[in-house]
Amino acid sequence: MEKKVRGEIHTYEVAADYLAGVTANAGKHDLRLAPKGLEALKKANLDLAFYDCLPAIGTLNIWPKLTVAYVDQSSGKEVAQHVSDDHHAAKSGRYYVDVPEGYDLADGQPNFVDYPITANEPKAIVKVNQLD
């Protein structure tokens, strides 16, 4: 709030402690200015009049890391595991899987898993069959 972003009109960097609604939990969060943030905004804009309201300023999406376990359908043993990362984030509630080498999807197993985007570390199981 205190630091104006160069080249932009009325655009400020926002520190996490200037916001209300910030959390580390996965999901979509509505963000509002915290009282500290509103005070910083007032100080940075002494020529403007502000009401003492704490306006909504946007939303924050925190995407979970999804763990996919590939389980051999006939033996029930896990043959591989994949955890999504920042470059391959699971961001939609549906994650398309990459089957491990030497395996194919089991009959009836879709090539995706659906998972709750509000769970912090969701896990999914994909059944596979070893190729002959």
N, C-alpha and C positions, 0 to 999 in steps of 0.2 A: 504494500500500500504506500509506503513512504517513498519508494523508488519508482519514478515514472519510467515507462519503457520508451526508449529513444525512438523518435519518428512517429509515434502514435499519439493521437489526441485522447486525453482522458482514459488512458490505459495504464494500469499499474500492476506490478508484480504483487502477488498475494502470498503471504506466508501462511503456513498451515494454522498457526495459532490465532490468525485473524478470522478464521472461519468457524462456524458452528456446523455440526453434522459430519465432520470428518471422522472417518472410522477406518480400521484396517480390514473390516469384513468385506467379503465379496458381495457384489450386487450394485444396484444403482442408488445413489444417495443424493438427496436434495441438499444443496449448500446454501447457507445464509451467512451474512456477515455476523461475526461475534461482536459484542460491545467493544472489544479492543480494536477490531478491524474498522468499525465505524468511526472511532476516535482517530485512528491513523488516517482515514480518508478525509475527515474534517481538517486535520492538521495539514495535510498535503494540498488542500484546496481552500485556503482561508478566504478567497473571494467568492465562494459559493455558500449558499444557505442549505442546511441539511435538516431534515426532520429526524427525530430520534427513533426512527423505525429501523428494523434490521431486515433489509430487503433480501429476497431470494436472488441469488446471483448465478445460478446454474446447477448443473448436476455433475457428479463424479462417478465414473464407472470403474469399479475394481474387478478385474477378471480373475477367476480362479485358475490355479494350476490343476489340470486334469490328469489323473493317472489312469492309463488304459492297460489292463492286464489281459494278455492273450492266453487263453486256456485251451489245451488240446481236448476236443470233445470226447474222444474215446477213453483217454486216461484220466482226465480231470486235472492234469498237472499244468501249472503255468509254464509256458515256453518262452515268453518274452514280456517285457513291460516297457511302456513309453510314458514319459511325463512331458506335457506340453511346456513350452518355454515362451519367453517374450517374443521370439521371432515366429513361433508357430502357436500362438495363443488360442485357446478355446474360448471364443468370444461370442458365440451366438446361442448357446444352449444345445447346439448340435455340432459334433466333431466327426469329421470323416477320417476313417482309420487307414493306416498303411499296414498291410498284413506282413508279418515277418517272413523273411525269405525261407522257402521250403514249405510254406503253408498256404492254405487257401481258406476262405471263409467257410464255416460249416453251413450245411443246408439250412436255409431259412434265416441265417444271420445277415442282417443288413450291413452295408459298408460304412455305417455311421453309428454313433452312440448319442443319445440324448441325455443331458445331465442338467442339474439345477445350477443356474448361474449365481445363485445366492449362497451356495455351499462353499466354504473356504477351500477345501481340498477334495472335490468329488472324485470318486473312483468308479470305473466302469469295467465290465468284463466282456470280452469278445471271444466267442467260441470259434476255434479254427480246427482244420483237419490237416494232418501232414500229407504232403504230396508223395505219390509213389515214385 
